[in-house]
Amino acid sequence: MTTSYIIEKKAELKKLKNILRQAEKTALEKAEADALARKKASDYRIAVKMARIEGREAPAAPEPEIATVPEVKAAVTEPMVKSTTTKKAPAKKKAASKKSPKKGS
Protein backbone atom coordinates (compact mmCIF):
# COMPACT_ATOMS: atom_id res chain seq x y z
CA MET A 1 0.00 0.00 0.00
CA THR A 2 1.58 3.23 -1.14
CA THR A 3 0.49 6.53 0.26
CA SER A 4 1.16 10.01 -1.02
CA TYR A 5 3.78 10.89 1.57
CA ILE A 6 5.81 7.79 0.64
CA ILE A 7 5.65 8.73 -3.04
CA GLU A 8 6.73 12.30 -2.19
CA LYS A 9 9.59 11.00 -0.06
CA LYS A 10 10.79 8.77 -2.91
CA ALA A 11 10.64 11.69 -5.34
CA GLU A 12 12.67 13.88 -2.95
CA LEU A 13 15.27 11.15 -2.50
CA LYS A 14 15.51 10.69 -6.27
CA LYS A 15 16.08 14.43 -6.76
CA LEU A 16 18.69 14.46 -4.00
CA LYS A 17 20.47 11.48 -5.55
CA ASN A 18 20.54 13.20 -8.94
CA ILE A 19 22.00 16.35 -7.37
CA LEU A 20 24.65 14.32 -5.56
CA ARG A 21 25.56 12.43 -8.74
CA GLN A 22 25.89 15.72 -10.62
CA ALA A 23 28.11 17.12 -7.87
CA GLU A 24 30.31 14.01 -7.98
CA LYS A 25 30.51 14.24 -11.77
CA THR A 26 31.60 17.88 -11.74
CA ALA A 27 34.11 17.20 -8.96
CA LEU A 28 35.55 14.33 -11.00
CA GLU A 29 35.76 16.52 -14.12
CA LYS A 30 37.54 19.23 -12.12
CA ALA A 31 39.98 16.70 -10.67
CA GLU A 32 40.72 15.32 -14.14
CA ALA A 33 41.27 18.83 -15.52
CA ASP A 34 43.64 19.63 -12.63
CA ALA A 35 45.56 16.39 -13.20
CA LEU A 36 45.88 17.16 -16.91
CA ALA A 37 47.14 20.67 -16.18
CA ARG A 38 49.72 19.30 -13.71
CA LYS A 39 50.85 16.71 -16.28
CA LYS A 40 51.27 19.37 -18.98
CA ALA A 41 53.31 21.54 -16.60
CA SER A 42 55.44 18.56 -15.63
CA ASP A 43 56.02 17.58 -19.26
CA TYR A 44 57.06 21.15 -20.06
CA ARG A 45 59.55 21.23 -17.16
CA ILE A 46 61.01 17.92 -18.34
CA ALA A 47 61.26 19.18 -21.93
CA VAL A 48 63.10 22.31 -20.75
CA LYS A 49 65.57 20.22 -18.70
CA MET A 50 66.18 17.82 -21.60
CA ALA A 51 66.76 20.74 -23.97
CA ARG A 52 69.25 22.23 -21.50
CA ILE A 53 71.08 18.87 -21.23
CA GLU A 54 71.22 18.38 -25.00
CA GLY A 55 72.37 21.97 -25.55
CA ARG A 56 69.47 23.14 -27.64
CA GLU A 57 67.00 25.94 -27.10
CA ALA A 58 64.11 25.41 -24.69
CA PRO A 59 60.61 25.01 -26.16
CA ALA A 60 58.10 27.83 -25.89
CA ALA A 61 56.01 27.92 -22.73
CA PRO A 62 52.50 26.46 -23.18
CA GLU A 63 49.61 28.86 -22.94
CA PRO A 64 47.57 28.42 -19.77
CA GLU A 65 44.10 27.10 -20.46
CA ILE A 66 41.10 28.49 -18.65
CA ALA A 67 38.89 25.69 -17.38
CA THR A 68 35.20 26.13 -18.02
CA VAL A 69 33.80 23.80 -15.39
CA PRO A 70 30.42 24.96 -14.08
CA GLU A 71 30.18 25.72 -10.38
CA VAL A 72 28.54 23.11 -8.21
CA LYS A 73 25.25 24.12 -6.61
CA ALA A 74 24.64 23.36 -2.99
CA ALA A 75 23.97 19.65 -2.73
CA VAL A 76 21.26 19.92 -0.10
CA THR A 77 18.90 22.86 -0.14
CA GLU A 78 16.71 21.70 2.73
CA PRO A 79 17.99 20.58 6.11
CA MET A 80 17.65 16.90 6.89
CA VAL A 81 14.68 16.12 9.10
CA LYS A 82 15.34 13.95 12.11
CA SER A 83 12.80 11.32 13.01
CA THR A 84 10.34 12.33 15.68
CA THR A 85 10.53 9.07 17.57
CA THR A 86 13.41 8.70 19.96
CA LYS A 87 14.39 5.77 22.10
CA LYS A 88 14.30 6.36 25.81
CA ALA A 89 16.96 4.93 28.08
CA PRO A 90 15.68 2.11 30.26
CA ALA A 91 14.73 3.19 33.76
CA LYS A 92 17.36 2.44 36.39
CA LYS A 93 16.35 0.09 39.16
CA LYS A 94 16.73 1.34 42.67
CA ALA A 95 19.34 -0.51 44.64
CA ALA A 96 18.07 -2.47 47.60
CA SER A 97 18.80 -0.74 50.87
CA LYS A 98 21.39 -2.41 53.04
CA LYS A 99 20.26 -3.35 56.50
CA SER A 100 22.69 -2.74 59.30
CA PRO A 101 23.47 -5.76 61.49
CA LYS A 102 21.55 -5.94 64.75
CA LYS A 103 23.44 -4.94 67.84
CA GLY A 104 23.31 -6.96 70.95
CA SER A 105 22.56 -10.41 69.57
N, C-alpha and C positions, 0 to 999 in steps of 0.2 A: 504494500500500500504506500503510494507516494503522495506526499502532501506538498502544498505550494512552498512551504518554507524549506523543505529538503531540496526541491528543484532550484530555488533561489540560491541556496547555499552551494549547490553543485556548480551553478553558473558563475558565482563569485570565485570559487576555487579554480575554475577553468580560466577565467580572466587573469587571476593572480599568477597561475602557472605560465600563461602565455607571456605575461609581463616579465616574469623571472627568466624564462627562456630567452626573450629578446635581450635582456640585460646581460645574460651570460654570453650570448652571441656577439654583442658589441664589445664586451670585455675581451673576448677571444680575438676578435678582429684587431682591437687596439694592441693587444699583446703581440700578435703576429706582425703588425706594422712596426712596432718598436724593435722586435727581434730583427726584422729585415733591415731597418735603419742602422742598428748596431753592426750587423754583418757587413753592410756596405762600407761603413766607416772603418771597420777592421780591415777589410780587403784593401781599401785605399791606403791605410797606414802600411800594410805589408808591401803594396806595390811601390810606395815611396822608398821604403827601406831596401827593397830589392834593386830599385833603380840606382840608389846611392851606392850599393855594393858593386853593381856591374859598371858603374861609372857613366851612366847615361842620365839624361835629364828626367826629373820627376814628372809623372803625369799630372794633368790639370785636376784641380780639386772638383769633386762632384758637386752639383748644385743641390742644395737642401730641398727636399720635397715637403710640401705642406700637406699633412694628413687631413682628409675630409671625413673623419668618423663622426657621426652624429652623437650628440650628448645623450647620455642615458637619463631617462626620466626617473623620478623616485619610484622604487619598486613597489612600495606599499603606500597607498594614499590614505587608507583608513587604519586606525589602530586596531590591533588584534583584540578580540573580545574574549575575556576569560569566562570560563564556565561559571554558572551561578551556584552550582552545587559544590560544596567543599566537604571534605571528610573531617570529622571531629576526632580529636584524640580520645582514646578510651579513658573513662573515668578511673582515677586512681582509687584503689581500695585503702580504707583506713587500716592502719596497723593495729593489731590487737594490743590493748593496754597490758603492761606487765604488772603483775601483782607482786607486791613486796612480801617477803617471807614473814610468817607470823613470829612474833617475839614471845618468848616465854614457853614454848612447847618443848 
